[in-house]
Amino acid sequence: MTRRPNGKWRARYRDAGGKEHSRHFDRKADGERWLNSVKNSIARGEWIDPALAKVSTGDWAARWIGNQVQLKPSTLFRYESLLRNQILPVWERVPLSAVTHTDVGEWIRRMSEAGLAPSTVRQAHRVFSLVLAEAVRDGRLPRNVATGVRLPRVGKAEKIFLTHAQVAVLANAAEPHGLTVRVLAYTGLRWGELAALRVKRVDLTRRRLLIAESMSEINGKAVFGTPKTHHRRSVPVPRFLVDPLKERVSGRDRDALVFTSPEGGVLRNNNFRRRVFDRASWEAGLTGITPHELRHTAASLAVAEGANVKAVQRMLGHASAAMTLDVYADLFEDDLDQVADRLDQAATQAGADYLRTDHAAPAFDAVRPAAKKQAS
């Protein structure tokens, strides 16, 4: 610590690279306190070069999003939209070093009070947290201040599960697009997977659909890429769908799409709903459902026929069985009842077998003295 001619105190230190840093204080005690904290952070390996944290959040976010080469186009588009609409209007000109945990919490509160859906608020927070986490890894911040912020709860929407009869009524009302409804309801394909299904990936001999591609709509354009989990999977086809699918793919080019729009182009969800699905669901008395409900229906129908959680996971293409249980826990409640019933039957049978052998259960007093002796 040295005193300057103007009366201020100058605190100086050198970083691990030998570069000198300094700061001026009105009081010597303040300077010493700051200098000690800096030296302690250097000793713990937590020191951050102040110059690195001066970059604006907007500039850093631009660098971060530009390096996300691993993201699917649809995910990248969503992240860019969240940055543009929810994050940058608030944080663009704020230096990374000036972002605080409390500020992030107030930002979350303002978005919630403005009426944004809880899911949108949580997604915006996630993207912002990823931006800050990258700054931590780059040595620009000591920690991620977005971690631990209170977030709004997302209520789980009630899922709609159709019966076999309701699927039949809906498919008949959707003709000549009934096959689209039946395939969705009995295979559990995501819409993008159905729209990207090609003739060469329909194996009717083995009754399998190979899901290796998915279609996403980005800014009105159809973009083809890998499925949601980036993994291929084989999905079983019920026998009653084999002949209709055989008729659909017969004589067509191997790379042709199986399901197309009436004009022969890519089958888009919004167009299908407007032209076919909403009308058919109204005629079937099932208003309010969406094509995605057919994926839930496939899960429920499979579980009703005895499919276990691993089979449903593979059919739907979930990343893990835990995710399947999280999404469809209610469908497996009957399994718990069956477990209890089987345990009850086994215990009752074991008791009956024991009594038939004329064995008497040992009295508690007969074993208690030995236990006492062992304890002593």
N, C-alpha and C positions, 0 to 999 in steps of 0.2 A: 504494500500500500504506500503510495506517495501522494503528497499534497501538491496540488497545482497552484500556480500564481494567483488564479482567480478564487482560490479558497476551496475548491472542490477536491474530493479524494478520488484518486485513480487506482482501481483494482485491476491487476493484470495476471494472466495465466497463459500457459502454453498447452495446446492440445497434444494428443498422442503423436501427431505428425510434426510437432515442433512449431506450428504456427501460433503467433501471439494474438491474444484477444484481450480487450480491455473494456472497462465500463466506468463511468464517473458517478459519484454519489455526493450528496451534500453533507452526509455524516459518515464518519469513519466506521462506526459500528455497523451501519447498513452495508458498507462496502465489504467489511470483513465477513459479515454473515453470508453475503452473496458469494464471495470468493470461496468460503468453506464449503458451501453447498455444491459449487461447481467442481471443486477438487474431490469431494466425496462421490459425485456422479461419475467422474473420470475413473476413480478407483474401482467403482462397481461395474464399469463398462457400460454405463447408461448415458454417457455424455452425448449430446446432440449439438452439432455445429449450428449455431443460430442462423447462419446465412442460408443453410439448406431449408430451414422451416419458413423462410420468408416468402417462398413461392406461393402464388395465390392458389386457392383451392380449385378455381376454374382451370388454370393452366395444368395443374397436376392431374385433375380429372380427365382432361383431354389426352394427356400422355397415357394415363391408365387405360382408358377405353380403347385407345389405339393399339394397345398391346394384347388385347383379349382375343387372340387368334383361335383359342380353343372353343369359343362359344359357337353354338348353332346360330344360324342367321336370325331365327325368330327370337332367341334369347338376347342376342346383340341388339336387335331392334328395340326390344322392350327396355333394356338397360339405357339405351340412348334416349328413349322417350322419357324415362324417369329422370335422367339427368337434365334434359331440356325443360321439362315441365315442373318438376318438384324440387330438384336439388340446386341447380345453378342459379335460378332466380334469387335464391337466398344466400348462397355460399360462394358464388363465382369470384368475387373480389376480396374475399376474406383470406388473409394469410393462413396457411396450415397451422402455424404456431398460435393463432388467435382463436382457434376452434376449441370450445370447452364442453365438458360433459353437460353442464347446465344448459348451455346454448342449444345443444342437440336436443335435450329434453323439451325445451320450449318450442323448438321447431316442430317436433312431433305433436305437441299439444295444439299448436296453431293449425296444422294440417287437419287434425281430428275435428277441431271446432269449426273449420271451414266446410266440413261435410264430406271430406274424402273418405272413401270406403276403408275400413280397417286393413283390408288386404293390400290396398294401394299404399297406405302409410307404411306398412311393414316392409313392402317391397322397396320403397324409396329409402327407408332406413338401411335395409340390407345392402343396397348398392353404395350408399354413402359410407357405410362401414367398410365395405371392400376397398373403396378408394383410400380411406384412412389407414387401413391395414397394410396396404402396399407402401404407404409413406413410412410406416413403422419399419417394415422390412428394408426399406431403402435408407434407413438411418436418418430420416427427416423428423420423426416424432418419437418420443420415448414410449408412448403407449397409444392405444386406440381409444379415444374418449367417447366413441359411440357405443362401446361395449357396456352392457348393463342398463341401458336406458329403458325406461318403462314404455311398453308398446301396447296399443289397443288390442283387445281380444277379438279374434275372428270367430264369429258364430258358425257352427257347422250347418250347412244347408241340408235339409231333409232330403234324403235320396228317394227316388221313385223306382220301385222294382215292378216290372210288368209280369203277369202270368203268361203261360203258353197261349192261353185263349186270347188275351189282350194283344200279344204280339201278332197273332194270326189276323185279328180284326184290323189292326193298324197296317199290317203289310198289304192286306187286300184293299184297304182304302187308298194306299199309296200307289197302286198299280198304274202304269207299268213299271214302277220302281220298287215293287214289293221285295225283290231279291236283295236290294240294298238294305232294307229294313231288317230282313231275316238274317243276313250275314252279320250285321252289327249286333243284333240281339243274341246270336248264338255263337259268336266267336270272340266278342269283346274287343274288337279292333278299335283303336282311336280313329277319329275321322280322317286325320292326315294319313294314317296307314292304309285305310280303305281307299282313299283317293289316289294313293301312289302304288297300289297293288298292280303288278304287271302279269300278263298271261304266263310268262315263263316261270313265275313263282307260285303257280297254282298246280299242285300235284294231286290230282284226283284219284290216282291209283292208291296212294298212301293216305288220302284224305287229309292233306296238309296244305296250309298256306304259309309260305316263307315270308316273314315280315323283315325286309332288309332296307326299306326306304320309307320316307314319310314326306308329306307335302305340307308346307306352311304358307299362309298368305301374308306377305309383307308389303305394305304400301300398295295393296291391290294386285301384286304380282305373285304368281305361284312359284315357290322355291322348293326344290327337292333336295333332301338330305337324308341323314341317317335317322333311325327312330329315336324316340325321346331319350332312352337310356344308352344310345349308341350301340346297342347289342342286337344282333339278329335273333329271331326266335321262330320256332315252328308252332303254328296254331292248328289244333284239330278241327276238322269239319264234320258236322253230323251227316249221317248217310242221306237224309232227306234233301240235303242241299247239293249233293253231288250232281244229279242230273241237271238241275237248273244252271249250275255253274259250268257244266260241260257244254251245254247249249250256248252259254254266254261266250265262252272262249274258243269254241270250235271254228277253225279256219282263220283265226286272227293271227297277226304278227306276234312273235314272242315278246317283243318290247312294247306292245300296245297296252294301254291301261284297261283294266277289266271294267271299271265303273267310270263312266264319263257323263258329261252333260248332254242334253238332247242334241246339241250342236256338234258333239264329238270332242269337246275340249275337256279341260280339267274340271272335275266335279267339285264345286265350291260349296262350303257349308251354308253360307248365308243365302245363296241362290237356291239351294236345295230346300232349305227351310221355307223360304218365301213361296216357291213354286209348288212344292210337294208336301213337305212334312207337316207344316202348320195346318194345312187344309185337311190332310189325312187324320191328324190327331184330333181335330175338331169333329170330324165325321165319326171317329171311333169313340168319342166321348172321353178323350184323354187329353183335354186341353191343358196347357201349361208345361208339358214335357218337352224336352229337347232331344236331338239325336244322341247326346252324351248319356242320357238316361238309359239308352240301350246297352251301353257298356256296363252300367250297374246291373242291368237286367241279366246280362250274360253271366256275371259273377253270381248273382242270386240263384239262377237256374242251375248253374253248375254245382253250387254248394248243396242245393236241395236234392240233387242226385247223388250226393255222397263225395264230391270232390274235396280233397283236403286243401289246406292253405298253400302248400307248395305247388300243387297242381294249378290252383287259381292264380298264384303268382306268375308261374310260367306262361299261362294262357294270356294274361293281361299285360305281361312285360314289365311288372314292377321290379324295382331295383332289389328288393328284399322281401322275404316273407313277413318281416316286421311291418313293412309299409302296407302290405295287403291286410294284415290284421288291424292296423290303425285305421284304414279306410273302411273296411268291411267287418269290423268287430261284431256288430249285431248279428251278422249272418251266421257266425260260428257259435252263438249262444246255445243252440241245440246240442252241439257237441259236448258242452259242459254238462248238460242234463244227462246225456248218454253215458258220460264218464261216471257220474254219480250213480246212475241206475245200475251200471255194470259192477261198480264197487259194492253196491248194496246186495246184488245177486251173489257175487263172489263170497262176501262175508257171511251171508245167510247159508249158502251151500257149505262153506267151511265149518260153520257151527253145527250144521246138521250131521256132517260126516264125523265130526269129533264125538258127538253124542252117541252115534251108532256104534262106536268102538268101545263104549262103556268106560271111557276115561273120565275121571273127575278132575275138575280144575284144582290146582294146588291152593290150599288155604293161605291167606296172607300171613297168618301167624306162624305157619310152618317155615317160611323163608325169612321172616323178620329177624329171629335170633342170629342166624348166620350173617345177615347183613350187619347187625350190630357188632358181632365179633370181628368181622373184617374191618369195620370202621375203627375199632379200638386198636 
